[in-house]
Structures are given as C-alpha cells and as structure tokens.
Amino acid sequence: KKIFFQASNPGQFENDSDVLWQRGHVPETTVYHGRVGINTDAPDEALVVCGNAKVMGRVMHPSDSRAKQNIREVDTNEQLRRITQMRLVEYDYKPEFASVMGIKDT
C-alpha cells in the first residue's frame, strides 16, 4: 500500500524549495526531516497525534522482548534498595496543556 501526501495550500509555505519529504532508502518509504503533527500545528516531538490512533499490525517498542537479548533475573533486594533512593513526585498538568491534550483529570 502506498501513501501519498499533497499540500492543499502550497502557497502558504515560506520556501517551496525546502523539501522536507523525501523518498526513503528502503523501497516504498517516505522520510520527513522535522516534526509531524496530526490534529495539532505545534508538535513538540517527532510525531504528535492529538486524537485516537488505529494500528493494523504490530507496534514494536524498545521495551518489547522481541527487541532484547540476554534477558536475565536480577537481585530483587538490590533493586528494591535502589528504588528507595529514587525521587518520587506527584504533579498536576498545567491547565493549558491539559486542555489542548484533552486531559480531564489533571
């Protein structure tokens, strides 16, 4: 399946020669050099989705066991000792952030 993107307002861009979307090195891939926002015009990460996302397939995350090797048990007492040295905090989201992100319980 191929996905094509087309700007509906190309005149709005400051410089059309600044091509941020490029064909990837791997077949049928597209690379964007910058931040992408879906339902937001101020993404603060590589990809920000404000709304629901549907994934039809697998999502691999660094915590996924399929991405790891040499998995072994650790000394539980030592790890609990280290946890007691951690700084634990509680916080409230700033109202302006919670409002934009749709968070009701701040």
C-alpha positions as CSV (number, residue, x, y, z in Angstrom):
1,K,0.0,0.0,0.0
2,K,1.4,3.4,-0.9
3,I,0.6,6.7,0.9
4,F,0.9,10.0,-0.9
5,F,0.8,13.4,0.7
6,Q,-0.1,16.6,-1.0
7,A,-0.3,20.1,0.5
8,S,-3.6,21.7,-0.1
9,N,-2.1,25.2,0.4
10,P,1.4,25.2,-1.2
11,G,1.5,29.0,-1.3
12,Q,1.4,29.1,2.5
13,F,4.9,27.6,2.8
14,E,7.7,30.1,3.2
15,N,10.0,28.4,0.7
16,D,8.8,25.6,-1.6
17,S,12.4,24.7,-2.3
18,D,12.9,23.5,1.3
19,V,11.8,19.9,0.6
20,L,11.3,18.1,3.9
21,W,9.6,15.0,2.5
22,Q,11.9,12.6,0.7
23,R,11.8,9.1,-0.7
24,G,13.4,6.7,1.8
25,H,16.4,4.4,1.2
26,V,14.1,1.4,1.7
27,P,11.6,0.7,-1.0
28,E,8.1,2.3,-0.5
29,T,9.2,4.5,2.3
30,T,8.9,8.3,2.8
31,V,11.1,10.3,5.2
32,Y,10.2,13.6,6.7
33,H,13.0,15.7,8.3
34,G,11.2,17.5,11.1
35,R,8.2,17.2,13.4
36,V,4.8,15.9,12.3
37,G,1.6,16.9,14.0
38,I,-1.8,15.3,13.4
39,N,-4.6,17.5,14.6
40,T,-2.1,19.9,16.0
41,D,0.0,22.7,14.4
42,A,2.6,22.7,17.3
43,P,4.1,19.2,17.6
44,D,6.8,19.1,20.3
45,E,8.0,15.6,19.5
46,A,8.9,13.8,16.2
47,L,5.3,12.6,15.9
48,V,2.3,14.0,17.9
49,V,-1.2,12.6,17.4
50,C,-4.0,14.5,19.1
51,G,-6.8,12.0,18.9
52,N,-7.1,8.3,18.6
53,A,-4.7,6.2,16.5
54,K,-5.6,2.9,15.0
55,V,-2.8,0.4,14.3
56,M,-3.5,-2.5,12.0
57,G,-0.4,-4.6,12.7
58,R,2.3,-4.8,15.3
59,V,3.9,-1.9,17.2
60,M,7.5,-2.5,18.3
61,H,8.7,-0.6,21.3
62,P,12.2,-0.7,22.9
63,S,10.6,-2.4,25.9
64,D,9.3,-5.2,23.6
65,S,11.0,-8.5,24.5
66,R,11.4,-9.2,20.7
67,A,14.0,-6.3,20.6
68,K,16.1,-7.7,23.5
69,Q,18.7,-10.4,24.2
70,N,20.5,-11.6,27.3
71,I,17.4,-11.3,29.5
72,R,18.1,-12.5,33.0
73,E,16.8,-12.2,36.5
74,V,18.3,-9.6,38.9
75,D,18.8,-9.5,42.6
76,T,15.4,-8.2,43.8
77,N,16.7,-6.9,47.2
78,E,19.4,-4.8,45.4
79,Q,16.8,-3.4,43.0
80,L,14.4,-2.5,45.9
81,R,17.3,-0.7,47.7
82,R,17.9,1.3,44.5
83,I,14.3,2.2,44.2
84,T,14.2,3.6,47.8
85,Q,16.9,6.1,46.6
86,M,14.7,7.4,43.8
87,R,13.0,10.7,44.0
88,L,9.2,10.1,43.7
89,V,6.9,13.0,42.8
90,E,3.2,13.9,42.3
91,Y,2.2,16.6,39.9
92,D,-0.8,18.3,38.2
93,Y,-0.8,19.1,34.5
94,K,-0.9,22.8,33.7
95,P,-4.5,23.7,32.6
96,E,-3.4,25.0,29.2
97,F,-1.6,21.7,28.5
98,A,-4.4,19.5,29.8
99,S,-7.0,21.5,27.7
100,V,-5.0,21.1,24.4
101,M,-4.3,17.4,25.1
102,G,-7.9,16.6,26.1
103,I,-6.9,15.5,29.7
104,K,-9.8,15.9,32.1
105,D,-8.2,14.6,35.3
106,T,-5.1,16.9,35.7
